[in-house]
Amino acid sequence: MSRLVITGGTLLDQYGERAADVAIAAGRIVEVGAGLQPAADDTVLAADGCVVSPGFVDLHVHLREPGKEEAETIETGSRAAALGGFTAVVAMPNTDPAQDSVAVVQFVRAQGVRAGLCEVLPSGCITVGRAGEMLAPYGELAAAGVHLFTDDGNGVQDPQLMRRALEYAKPLGIVLAQHCEVASLTKGAVMHEGSCCSRLGLPGWPALAEELMLFRDIELVRLTGVPMHFLHLSTARSVQLVRQAKAEGLAVTAEATPHHFTLTDEQLSGYDPVFKVNPPLRTRADIDGIKAGLADGTLDAIATDHAPHAPHTKEAPLDQAPPGMLGLETALALAITELDMPLAEIVAALSWKPAAIAGVGDRHGRPIAVGEPANLAVFDPGAEWTVVPARLASKSRNTPYAGRTLQGKVRHTVFNGNVVVRDGAATR
């Protein structure tokens, strides 16, 4: 049987770093060792100067299909993911129709199998239509393979409903993921509430809107004993609330996005909608808090909140443009460029830690060892490159990093033993 052999790289996984080659056949790792000799019919991927790690897992991606295919499709979004080193992504449920039924979930999964370059994991809604009024059919959706449930884009406003959601989730072993936003505090807001929005004369979005719901739901975790995940936290106080909850032994996990540890609200001084996002860009103090939370493990995962939008929508006036930014192809490089963390900890936050939260730790984020599934990222941590929107794989172009030079570039991605990215280009 012909094999795929990755040669010359430095392996980095839960067990540390070591120089070794990796041989793959039938979707699994069959040999790991120094100086492996490829056979004449083997396929060779050169990894000289590169790190070979478990593939990345993104807990928070908007693929837009079904309903908004002009912005992104499962095919184009998964291609962007593969180019970013991701072998699995969790597709958010704010599609049209929403992912609150088995039929829609099965459609998303089937599209991922048919056209995806990584595993596409449909999430389910916490409430029907993400309307915050009636719980979605958790049992049916869990039986259909859904593990993570969220109303992302909306926070569940009713605390009694959220309590019931947690209680229903407990026997099913599913994870509820909250978008923390008290809607009555953010109505009409376009950016962070602070000195910048006052100077610009724009309605502000207070940090308290996130922190109040986060505090409420931490207390609901305490009451119910049911684990909960918190999406895209953006304030230093939010990080401290999670840190305290973990110190008390509560079953909470949390993520942060690259844009929330790289960009401040001052980027909106030019009224450019590309910098409008939900939750909004915050202050330098909040960035420092997010970075500290990632460094000490309070924040478990780096998740992109990849949110493509068709150009004509992002070119609308700031108060009318939708929030959201691209993130899949720049996540690794932004983490390497901006975070003062060992590379192993960055990879952990991109790979095996989110894999565990997503419920796919049996096949993604696995150690690089014989018998393990071959879902791998090969990247050059020292490679410099400049972000050019037109060269990104997404159908949309709303990246806030256009023209920025970053360090760290994915060279190859292997999904289920197949090369989906070779030398920085998608194979299909």
C-alpha positions, -999 to +999 in steps of 0.1 A: +000+000+000+014+034-009+018+058+019+019+096+026+052+104+043+059+138+060+096+143+062+120+167+080+096+183+104+095+188+142+065+171+158+046+191+184+017+176+203+006+169+239+038+150+246+061+178+236+085+183+206+107+158+188+123+155+153+106+127+134+090+118+101+054+106+099+040+079+076+003+077+069-019+050+052-056+044+050-063+076+070-041+067+100-006+072+112+013+039+106+049+049+115+067+077+134+104+079+135+136+097+124+149+090+089+119+071+074+127+060+039+098+066+015+091+038-010+090+046-048+052+048-048+049+069-016+038+105-017+062+128+002+054+161+019+085+180+028+083+197+062+119+210+065+119+240+089+082+233+098+062+221+128+040+191+124+011+193+148-024+179+153-049+197+131-066+227+145-102+228+156-123+260+154-152+262+178-168+292+161-172+295+124-200+310+103-203+291+070-235+309+059-250+279+041-279+275+039-293+309+032-265+333+026-243+316+000-234+349-015-211+355+015-198+320+020-205+283+013-195+252+032-171+245+004-154+279+003-154+282+041-139+248+046-112+256+020-103+287+040-102+265+072-079+240+056-056+267+044-055+279+080-045+244+093-080+235+106-092+199+102-125+205+119-148+235+124-180+240+143-206+257+120-227+282+139-265+278+136-275+313+125-282+301+090-315+305+071-332+283+081-316+280+114-300+248+126-328+239+150-340+208+132-325+175+122-332+182+085-310+214+085-283+198+106-281+168+082-280+191+052-250+210+067-232+178+076-239+163+041-226+194+024-194+192+045-189+155+035-196+163-001-176+195-006-157+202+026-119+201+029-122+196+067-148+181+090-178+203+093-196+199+127-231+215+127-240+231+160-276+233+171-297+262+184-304+266+221-339+279+212-361+275+182-351+300+155-327+315+180-357+335+191-351+329+229-387+317+235-388+279+232-361+253+236-349+235+205-354+197+203-322+187+221-328+150+222-335+147+184-305+169+176-282+151+199-293+118+184-283+132+150-248+139+163-250+175+174-227+182+205-226+220+208-257+242+210-258+280+208-279+309+198-248+327+187-255+362+175-281+363+203-277+357+240-305+338+257-321+367+276-345+348+299-326+333+329-354+308+336-352+295+300-314+293+303-317+273+335-342+249+318-318+246+289-290+235+311-312+210+330-323+194+297-288+193+285-274+174+315-286+139+307-277+143+270-241+151+276-243+181+252-226+214+256-244+248+257-223+277+244-235+312+253-232+344+234-230+368+263-250+399+256-278+416+275-297+430+245-314+458+263-279+473+270-267+471+234-297+483+213-285+506+185-248+503+196-221+500+169-189+499+190-174+497+225-187+522+250-157+543+260-138+574+252-134+565+215-172+562+209-178+595+228-153+613+206-168+598+174-204+605+185-214+569+181-237+548+203-217+526+227-218+490+236-209+486+273-186+459+286-212+453+312-236+439+286-213+409+283-202+406+319-237+406+333-248+376+313-215+359+319-220+363+357-256+351+355-247+320+336-217+311+358-242+312+386-265+289+367-236+265+362-231+266+399-268+259+405-273+231+380-238+215+379-240+214+341-209+224+320-211+255+299-189+272+272-186+309+267-181+323+232-158+351+221-152+368+254-139+403+249-133+421+282-107+419+309-135+416+335-150+386+317-116+369+319-115+375+356-150+361+361-140+329+343-108+327+362-126+329+395-152+304+384-125+279+374-107+285+408-140+275+425-141+243+404-170+252+382-173+234+349-169+263+325-148+268+294-142+299+273-127+311+240-113+343+226-109+355+190-077+367+174-093+401+167-100+406+204-063+402+212-050+422+183-074+452+176-088+480+197-119+502+194-096+529+181-096+511+147-131+525+142-119+561+143-121+561+105-157+548+106-147+517+085-173+489+089-146+462+084-138+468+121-174+464+133-178+431+151-200+415+178-189+417+205-171+449+196-134+456+196-125+468+231-096+487+248-059+481+251-066+470+288-091+444+275-066+431+250-041+427+278-067+409+298-075+385+270-038+378+264-033+371+301-063+348+301-049+328+272-014+326+287-026+313+321-052+289+306-083+308+319-093+310+282-092+275+268-093+281+231-086+305+203-117+305+180-120+327+150-157+337+149-150+337+111-179+358+098-179+365+061-202+391+046-209+400+009-190+432+000-221+453-006-233+447+029-200+456+045-198+488+024-230+501+040-228+530+066-213+519+099-246+518+117-262+497+090-233+473+082-235+438+097-208+429+123-182+403+115-147+396+102-129+368+084-105+348+106-097+313+094-066+319+073-050+344+097-057+328+132-024+309+135-002+338+123-019+363+145-014+341+175+023+336+167+028+372+159+009+388+188+009+364+218+037+361+242+031+323+247+052+292+239+043+277+206+031+245+223+005+265+242-007+283+211-011+250+193-030+236+224-054+265+223-060+259+185-060+221+186-066+196+213-082+219+238-110+230+215-113+195+201-123+183+236-149+210+240-163+202+205-166+165+214-142+154+187-112+146+208-114+110+195-103+121+160-089+157+161-062+171+182-048+136+188-012+128+196+010+121+166+014+084+172+009+051+154-027+042+151-040+077+155-062+094+129-042+114+104-055+150+109-024+172+108-012+207+103+022+215+090+033+251+094+064+273+092+063+294+124+090+318+110+075+324+076+064+360+070+035+369+047+013+398+039-025+396+041-040+403+007-078+400+007-081+389-029-059+359-022-080+346+006-102+315-001-134+330+014-160+343-010-160+375+011-132+400+016-139+416+050-106+410+067-094+438+091-058+427+085-054+438+048-018+448+041-005+435+075+026+414+076+023+384+099+046+356+110+036+319+107+021+302+077+005+269+071+023+248+045+004+216+043-029+203+059-038+166+060-074+156+067-084+120+071-050+110+056-056+131+025-035+161+015-060+190+013-034+218+014+000+213-003+027+240-003+002+266+008-024+259-019-057+239-016-057+207-036-093+213-047 
